[in-house]
Amino acid sequence: MASIRMRNGKYHVQVRKVGKSISKTFTNKSDAVKWSKEQEVSIEQGTYISKTKSISLSFLLSRWEQEVLKNLKSWKVEKFKVAMIDRQLGHLGLDEITSGLLVTYREDRLKVVANQTVKHELGLIRCALKKGIEWGYLGSIPFLTMPSLKGQARTRPCRINLCSIKHHYN
């Protein structure tokens, strides 16, 4: 059963069910009621995962690789990116993955590799985290801006326009 009470101008919700207790604070009462009902249902269905039982990013990446990545056309290339991300961030729990951590990761990687590579790696992390929400391992994905690709264009040698050469000699 959920209890909702006013505390310092905000609504504090506490849900206790089947020996589990979780709480969160909201500014709107309607949001508080909605969240409490969702949590009660997830506890009853057995899909609720407490932060103490949080899984690691390594586990999520390996499951994502086995169930999602192997069905993609580019899985042979992407599996190396998954392994590299797993080496650097795999030891962290999903509750430890924050925007600040991903910003630090992005800035450190930008010193080593190109912007496009970092963009691909962050996209891969984001895809795995989205699937983690679907599987019930976490509730939301941390916000992160991708590196800019402006000024990163390739330089190609100039090609001679054959039409202008023919016109010139005629």
C-alpha positions in Angstrom: 0.0 0.0 0.0 1.3 3.5 -0.8 1.3 6.4 1.6 1.4 10.0 0.2 2.2 12.9 2.4 3.1 16.5 2.0 6.7 17.3 3.0 8.4 20.7 2.5 5.9 21.7 -0.2 6.4 18.4 -2.1 4.6 15.0 -2.1 6.6 12.2 -0.6 5.4 8.7 -1.7 6.3 5.5 0.1 5.3 2.2 -1.3 5.4 -0.9 1.0 4.4 -4.2 -0.5 5.6 -7.8 -0.1 8.5 -6.8 2.2 9.8 -4.2 -0.2 9.8 -0.5 0.6 10.5 2.3 -2.0 10.0 6.0 -1.9 10.2 9.1 -4.1 9.4 12.8 -4.0 7.2 14.6 -6.5 6.0 18.2 -7.0 2.6 17.2 -8.3 0.2 14.9 -6.4 -1.1 13.3 -9.6 2.5 12.3 -10.6 2.9 10.8 -7.1 -0.3 8.8 -7.3 0.6 7.5 -10.8 4.1 6.5 -9.8 2.9 4.7 -6.6 0.4 2.6 -8.6 3.0 1.7 -11.2 5.4 0.6 -8.5 2.8 -1.5 -6.7 1.9 -3.2 -10.0 5.6 -3.9 -10.8 6.2 -5.4 -7.3 3.1 -7.6 -7.7 4.2 -8.8 -11.1 7.7 -9.4 -9.9 9.3 -7.0 -12.4 10.6 -4.5 -9.8 14.3 -4.5 -9.4 15.6 -2.7 -6.3 18.8 -0.7 -6.5 20.5 -3.1 -4.1 20.0 -5.9 -6.7 21.2 -3.7 -9.6 22.9 -5.5 -12.4 26.1 -4.4 -14.1 26.5 -2.8 -17.4 28.6 -5.8 -18.4 25.6 -8.1 -17.9 23.3 -5.8 -19.9 25.8 -5.5 -22.7 26.3 -9.3 -22.9 22.5 -9.9 -23.0 22.0 -7.2 -25.5 24.8 -8.6 -27.7 23.3 -12.1 -27.5 19.6 -11.2 -28.1 19.7 -8.0 -30.2 23.1 -7.4 -31.8 23.5 -10.8 -33.3 20.4 -10.1 -35.5 21.9 -6.8 -36.9 23.7 -6.7 -40.2 26.7 -5.0 -38.6 27.1 -7.3 -35.6 30.7 -8.4 -36.6 31.9 -4.8 -36.3 29.7 -3.7 -33.4 30.8 -6.7 -31.1 34.3 -5.1 -30.9 32.8 -1.8 -29.7 30.7 -3.7 -27.2 33.9 -5.4 -25.9 35.7 -2.1 -25.6 32.9 -0.4 -23.8 32.6 -3.4 -21.5 36.3 -3.2 -20.6 36.0 0.5 -19.7 32.5 0.8 -18.1 31.3 -2.8 -17.6 32.2 -3.0 -13.9 29.6 -0.3 -13.1 26.1 -1.0 -12.0 23.2 0.4 -14.1 22.3 2.7 -11.2 25.8 4.2 -11.4 25.5 5.2 -15.1 24.7 8.9 -14.9 25.0 11.8 -17.3 28.1 13.0 -15.6 29.8 9.6 -16.0 28.9 9.5 -19.7 30.2 13.0 -20.2 33.5 12.1 -18.6 33.6 8.9 -20.8 32.8 11.0 -23.9 35.5 13.6 -23.2 38.2 11.0 -22.4 37.4 9.1 -25.7 37.4 12.3 -27.8 41.1 12.7 -26.8 41.9 9.3 -28.3 39.5 8.7 -31.2 37.5 10.7 -33.7 34.1 12.3 -33.0 32.2 9.8 -35.2 33.7 6.9 -33.3 32.6 8.3 -30.0 29.1 9.1 -31.4 28.8 5.4 -32.5 29.9 4.1 -29.1 27.5 6.4 -27.2 24.7 5.3 -29.6 25.5 1.7 -28.8 25.3 2.4 -25.0 22.0 4.2 -25.5 20.5 1.3 -27.5 21.6 -1.2 -24.8 20.1 1.0 -22.0 16.8 1.4 -23.9 16.6 -2.3 -24.2 17.4 -2.5 -20.5 14.3 -0.4 -19.8 12.2 -2.8 -21.9 13.6 -5.7 -19.9 12.9 -3.9 -16.6 16.5 -3.4 -15.4 16.3 0.4 -15.1 13.8 3.2 -15.3 15.3 5.8 -17.4 18.3 6.7 -19.6 20.7 9.5 -18.6 20.7 12.5 -21.0 23.8 13.2 -23.0 24.6 15.3 -26.1 26.5 13.6 -28.9 29.8 15.1 -30.1 29.5 17.5 -33.0 30.6 16.4 -36.4 31.0 19.9 -37.9 34.5 20.5 -39.2 35.2 16.8 -39.4 34.7 16.4 -43.1 37.2 14.4 -45.2 39.5 16.3 -47.6 39.4 14.9 -51.0 41.7 15.7 -54.0 40.3 18.0 -56.6 38.9 16.3 -59.7 39.1 17.9 -63.1 35.8 18.5 -64.7 35.9 16.7 -68.0 33.1 18.8 -69.6 35.0 22.0 -69.1 38.2 20.5 -70.7 36.2 19.4 -73.8 34.6 22.7 -74.1 37.9 24.5 -73.8 39.5 22.5 -76.7 36.6 22.7 -79.1 
